[in-house]
């Protein structure tokens, strides 16, 4: 049986919505997948799912790991050191904002807008 290469979970996957992060005139596409987070946890040594619970209370390892995970969906060749080099005192705010946007875009529609979902449920009852 031949192995068939899939585009699922890659930058070519049309179902993935990417957030963007621009630093020093370079734009990066950010998205999350479970596999990217798991690989980044191994590389960073940090609990990244815990970090996603509160982006305002991240450790340095979590911040770097989350950026790395989000970058590798579009650019799998990215290293954790390259991701970490983008985080500086002057970029922490925009990095965190972009990570939040990437996280929201990775959620199913029902989780992205819970108020609308509740209203839709009430309207159809």
FENHU-V391424 format. One record per pair of residues at least 4 apart in sequence whose ideal C-beta (glycine too) atoms are under 7 Angstrom apart, sorted by the first residue. I is the first residue (numbers start at 1). J is the second residue. D is the distance in Angstrom with one decimal. If there is no record, write none. Layout:
BEGIN
i=I j=J d=D
i=I j=J d=D
END
This chain:
BEGIN
i=7 j=12 d=4.1
i=7 j=13 d=5.3
i=8 j=13 d=5.5
i=9 j=13 d=5.9
i=9 j=33 d=5.0
i=9 j=35 d=6.3
i=9 j=73 d=7.0
i=11 j=29 d=6.8
i=11 j=73 d=6.7
i=11 j=74 d=4.2
i=16 j=31 d=5.1
i=16 j=73 d=6.7
i=17 j=31 d=6.9
i=17 j=105 d=4.1
i=18 j=29 d=4.1
i=18 j=30 d=6.2
i=18 j=31 d=4.9
i=18 j=74 d=6.4
i=19 j=30 d=4.5
i=19 j=98 d=5.2
i=19 j=101 d=3.8
i=19 j=102 d=4.0
i=19 j=105 d=5.8
i=20 j=27 d=5.5
i=20 j=28 d=6.9
i=20 j=29 d=6.2
i=20 j=30 d=7.0
i=20 j=98 d=6.9
i=21 j=28 d=4.7
i=21 j=30 d=5.7
i=21 j=94 d=6.7
i=21 j=95 d=6.5
i=21 j=98 d=3.9
i=22 j=26 d=6.9
i=22 j=27 d=4.7
i=23 j=86 d=5.3
i=23 j=91 d=5.5
i=28 j=71 d=5.8
i=29 j=74 d=3.9
i=30 j=70 d=3.8
i=30 j=71 d=6.3
i=30 j=98 d=5.6
i=30 j=99 d=6.9
i=30 j=102 d=4.0
i=31 j=70 d=6.2
i=31 j=73 d=4.3
i=31 j=74 d=6.6
i=31 j=102 d=5.6
i=31 j=105 d=6.7
i=31 j=106 d=6.3
i=32 j=36 d=6.2
i=32 j=37 d=6.2
i=32 j=69 d=6.3
i=32 j=70 d=5.8
i=32 j=73 d=7.0
i=32 j=102 d=5.7
i=32 j=103 d=6.1
i=32 j=106 d=4.2
i=33 j=73 d=5.5
i=34 j=38 d=6.3
i=35 j=39 d=6.3
i=36 j=40 d=6.1
i=36 j=69 d=4.4
i=36 j=72 d=5.0
i=36 j=73 d=5.2
i=37 j=41 d=6.3
i=37 j=48 d=5.1
i=37 j=49 d=6.6
i=37 j=69 d=4.8
i=38 j=42 d=7.0
i=39 j=43 d=6.5
i=39 j=72 d=7.0
i=40 j=44 d=5.6
i=40 j=48 d=5.9
i=40 j=65 d=4.8
i=40 j=68 d=4.8
i=40 j=69 d=3.5
i=40 j=72 d=6.9
i=41 j=46 d=6.6
i=41 j=47 d=6.8
i=41 j=48 d=5.1
i=41 j=65 d=6.6
i=43 j=68 d=6.6
i=43 j=80 d=4.8
i=44 j=48 d=6.9
i=44 j=61 d=5.3
i=44 j=64 d=6.1
i=44 j=65 d=3.1
i=44 j=68 d=6.6
i=44 j=80 d=6.3
i=45 j=61 d=6.2
i=46 j=51 d=6.8
i=46 j=59 d=6.5
i=46 j=61 d=3.8
i=46 j=62 d=4.7
i=46 j=65 d=4.8
i=47 j=51 d=6.7
i=48 j=52 d=6.6
i=48 j=62 d=6.2
i=48 j=65 d=5.0
i=48 j=66 d=5.6
i=48 j=69 d=6.2
i=51 j=58 d=5.2
i=51 j=62 d=3.5
i=51 j=66 d=5.5
i=52 j=66 d=7.0
i=52 j=103 d=5.8
i=55 j=96 d=5.5
i=55 j=99 d=6.0
i=55 j=100 d=5.3
i=58 j=62 d=4.3
i=58 j=63 d=4.5
i=60 j=64 d=6.3
i=61 j=65 d=5.9
i=62 j=66 d=6.0
i=63 j=67 d=6.5
i=63 j=87 d=6.2
i=64 j=68 d=6.2
i=64 j=80 d=6.6
i=64 j=83 d=6.0
i=64 j=84 d=4.4
i=64 j=87 d=6.2
i=65 j=69 d=6.3
i=66 j=70 d=6.3
i=66 j=99 d=5.4
i=67 j=71 d=6.2
i=67 j=83 d=4.5
i=67 j=86 d=6.6
i=67 j=87 d=6.5
i=67 j=95 d=6.0
i=67 j=99 d=6.5
i=68 j=72 d=6.3
i=68 j=78 d=6.8
i=68 j=80 d=4.6
i=68 j=83 d=3.9
i=70 j=99 d=6.1
i=70 j=102 d=4.8
i=71 j=75 d=5.7
i=71 j=78 d=4.6
i=71 j=83 d=5.4
i=72 j=76 d=5.2
i=72 j=78 d=5.4
i=78 j=82 d=5.3
i=78 j=83 d=6.1
i=80 j=84 d=6.2
i=81 j=85 d=6.4
i=86 j=91 d=6.3
i=86 j=95 d=6.7
i=87 j=91 d=6.1
i=87 j=92 d=6.3
i=87 j=95 d=5.6
i=91 j=95 d=5.4
i=92 j=96 d=6.2
i=93 j=97 d=6.3
i=94 j=98 d=6.2
i=95 j=99 d=6.3
i=96 j=100 d=6.5
i=97 j=101 d=6.6
i=98 j=102 d=6.3
i=99 j=103 d=6.3
i=100 j=104 d=6.5
i=101 j=105 d=6.3
i=102 j=106 d=6.4
i=104 j=112 d=6.0
i=107 j=111 d=4.0
i=107 j=112 d=5.0
i=110 j=117 d=5.0
i=113 j=117 d=6.3
i=114 j=118 d=6.3
i=115 j=119 d=6.5
i=116 j=120 d=6.2
i=117 j=121 d=6.4
i=118 j=122 d=6.4
i=119 j=123 d=6.2
i=120 j=124 d=6.4
i=121 j=125 d=6.5
END
